[in-house]
Amino acid sequence: MRNIQTSILDGYLADMTKYAAPIDGAKIHATWHAVPQQLAKENHKFQYQTIEKSARKNRYASAIAWLEDAGIVTACPRVTDAIHPLPAFREEGAFKLYLLDVGLLGALQDTDPADFLPQKGKTARLRGAMAENYVMQQLVAGGMSPFFWGTSSKAEVEFVVELPGVGVVPIEVKSGKNVTSRSLAAFREKYQCAYLMRVSAKNFGFENGIRSVPLYAAFCIPEANKRRTIVAN
């Protein structure tokens, strides 16, 4: 499987060179390789300095746009306020970038199965980034356009979406069963939403206003959203 993933990645790199001017191709290559590096950091918000220390938006924004247009990365913008309509509160220049496929992300990071064992505490941040990218992949594949929310006090909720008949709902992502979170509590206190949602290694459930969705069933979130839309119509 890793050989197949590597072959796909090689094909992407070849296309970046083939369909872009030489200078643009170099910037696209550098940006592409910076995405896994950024996700591996504690702060997943994309920073141009991850590409190179002197990188600036005016030099690399076109490279990000090229990767988005090619469908191999997806941007998740931050909202300044998690209220309807979310796109109206999109914060310019603040976003996360995710790869289209979590398997390809693992290949780029050269991970192996042992890296995802709970006892390997040093890779906890990596496990979190992979889980986050996986959930984003499922939401986008299901036709959703997520945002993320954060405050200056470091409270952050990985995804925020709008569900028909429900309103704005935060989606927190945890790679394991330790689901304690001050960020979700801060979001509840600020916005008083209908309910909260958490995707983690725990089973389905509903407790204290939090809907629990197991990681393997993240695809159910957009599926439930579609069913609500059909009913609403």
C-alpha positions in Angstrom: 0.0 0.0 0.0 2.8 2.4 0.8 4.3 1.8 -2.6 1.0 2.7 -4.2 0.7 5.9 -2.1 4.2 6.9 -3.0 3.5 6.4 -6.7 0.5 8.6 -6.4 2.5 11.3 -4.6 5.2 11.1 -7.3 2.4 11.6 -9.9 1.2 14.7 -8.1 4.7 16.1 -8.1 5.2 15.4 -11.8 1.9 17.3 -12.5 3.0 20.3 -10.5 6.1 20.5 -12.7 4.2 19.8 -15.9 1.3 22.2 -15.5 3.0 25.1 -13.8 5.7 27.5 -14.9 9.2 26.6 -13.5 9.2 29.3 -10.8 5.6 28.6 -9.8 6.3 24.8 -9.8 9.0 25.3 -7.2 6.7 27.3 -5.0 3.9 24.8 -5.4 6.3 21.9 -4.5 7.5 23.8 -1.4 4.0 24.6 -0.2 2.8 21.0 -0.8 5.6 19.6 1.4 4.9 22.3 4.1 1.3 21.1 4.7 2.3 17.9 6.7 4.9 20.0 8.6 2.3 22.5 9.6 -0.2 19.8 10.8 2.5 18.3 12.9 2.9 21.6 14.9 0.9 22.3 18.0 -0.8 25.2 16.2 -2.4 23.8 13.0 -3.2 27.3 11.6 -1.2 27.6 8.3 1.8 29.9 8.6 3.7 30.9 5.5 7.0 30.7 7.5 6.5 26.9 7.5 7.4 27.0 3.8 10.5 29.1 4.4 11.5 31.7 7.0 11.1 34.6 4.6 7.9 33.4 3.0 5.0 35.8 2.7 1.4 35.6 1.5 2.0 37.7 -1.7 4.6 35.1 -2.8 2.9 31.9 -1.9 -0.9 32.5 -2.0 -1.0 31.6 -5.7 0.7 28.2 -4.9 -2.0 27.4 -2.3 -4.7 28.4 -4.8 -3.1 26.1 -7.4 -3.1 23.1 -4.9 -6.7 23.9 -4.0 -7.8 24.1 -7.6 -6.1 20.8 -8.3 -8.2 19.3 -5.5 -5.3 17.9 -3.5 -5.5 20.3 -0.5 -8.5 21.8 1.2 -8.5 25.1 3.2 -10.5 25.4 6.4 -11.0 29.1 7.2 -11.4 30.5 10.7 -14.5 32.4 11.7 -14.4 35.4 14.0 -17.8 34.5 15.3 -19.5 31.1 15.1 -23.0 32.3 14.2 -25.2 32.2 11.1 -24.2 32.7 8.4 -20.7 31.3 8.9 -19.2 32.6 5.6 -20.0 36.2 6.6 -17.6 35.8 9.6 -14.7 34.2 7.6 -11.4 35.7 8.8 -9.2 36.7 5.9 -5.8 35.1 6.0 -6.5 32.7 8.9 -6.9 29.1 7.7 -5.8 25.5 8.0 -4.7 23.3 5.1 -5.5 19.6 4.9 -4.5 17.0 2.4 -7.2 15.3 0.3 -6.4 11.9 1.8 -5.2 10.8 5.2 -3.3 7.8 3.7 -1.3 10.1 1.5 -0.6 12.3 4.5 0.8 9.3 6.3 3.0 8.5 3.3 4.3 12.1 3.2 5.2 11.9 6.9 6.6 8.4 6.6 4.5 7.0 9.4 4.0 3.4 10.3 1.3 1.6 12.3 3.3 1.7 15.5 3.2 5.5 15.5 -0.5 5.4 16.3 -0.4 3.2 19.3 -1.7 5.0 22.4 1.3 4.1 24.5 3.6 6.1 22.2 3.0 9.4 23.9 5.6 11.3 21.8 3.4 10.9 18.7 0.2 12.1 20.4 0.4 15.4 18.3 0.8 13.4 15.1 -2.2 11.1 16.0 -4.2 14.3 16.6 -3.3 15.8 13.3 -4.0 12.6 11.4 -7.4 12.3 13.1 -8.2 15.9 12.3 -7.2 15.5 8.6 -9.3 12.3 8.4 -12.4 14.0 9.7 -12.0 17.0 7.4 -11.6 14.5 4.5 -15.0 12.9 5.5 -16.8 16.2 5.8 -15.6 17.5 2.5 -16.3 14.2 0.7 -19.9 14.5 2.0 -20.3 18.0 0.5 -19.8 20.1 3.6 -17.7 23.3 3.9 -16.3 23.4 7.5 -14.8 26.4 9.3 -12.8 26.4 12.5 -13.2 28.7 15.6 -10.6 29.9 18.0 -10.0 32.7 20.6 -7.0 34.6 21.8 -7.1 32.5 25.0 -6.1 29.5 22.9 -9.5 27.9 23.0 -10.1 26.3 19.6 -12.7 24.0 18.1 -11.5 22.0 15.1 -14.6 22.4 12.9 -17.7 24.4 12.9 -20.6 23.6 10.5 -24.2 24.6 10.0 -26.8 21.9 10.0 -30.3 22.4 8.6 -32.9 22.7 11.3 -30.2 22.7 14.0 -28.0 25.8 13.4 -24.3 26.1 14.1 -22.7 23.0 15.6 -19.1 22.7 16.7 -17.2 19.5 16.0 -14.3 18.6 18.2 -11.8 15.9 17.2 -10.0 13.6 19.6 -7.7 10.8 18.5 -8.3 8.7 21.6 -10.8 8.3 24.5 -9.5 11.2 26.6 -12.1 13.7 25.7 -11.7 16.4 28.3 -11.9 19.8 26.6 -12.0 23.4 27.8 -12.5 24.6 24.3 -15.8 22.9 23.8 -17.0 24.2 27.1 -15.9 27.7 26.1 -17.8 27.4 22.9 -21.0 26.2 24.7 -20.8 29.1 27.1 -20.3 31.7 24.4 -22.9 30.5 21.8 -25.5 28.3 23.6 -25.8 26.1 20.5 -28.4 23.3 20.3 -25.7 20.7 21.0 -22.0 19.9 20.7 -20.4 17.2 18.7 -17.3 15.2 19.4 -15.5 12.7 17.1 -13.2 10.4 19.1 -12.4 6.8 19.8 -15.4 6.6 22.0 -18.7 4.9 20.9 -21.9 6.6 19.8 -23.6 8.4 22.6 -25.3 11.6 23.9 -24.5 13.1 27.3 -24.4 16.6 28.7 -25.5 18.0 25.4 -22.6 16.4 23.5 -23.2 14.0 20.7 -20.4 11.4 20.5 -19.5 10.0 17.1 -16.7 7.3 16.8 -13.9 8.1 14.4 -14.7 5.3 12.1 -18.2 6.8 11.6 -17.2 10.4 10.8 -18.8 9.9 7.4 -22.1 9.8 9.2 -22.0 13.5 9.9 -22.5 14.7 6.3 -24.9 11.8 5.6 -27.1 13.0 8.5 -26.8 16.5 7.2 -28.1 15.3 3.8 -31.1 13.5 5.3 -32.0 16.6 7.3 -32.0 18.6 4.1 -34.2 16.1 2.3 -36.7 16.2 5.2 -36.6 20.0 5.4 -37.4 20.3 1.7 
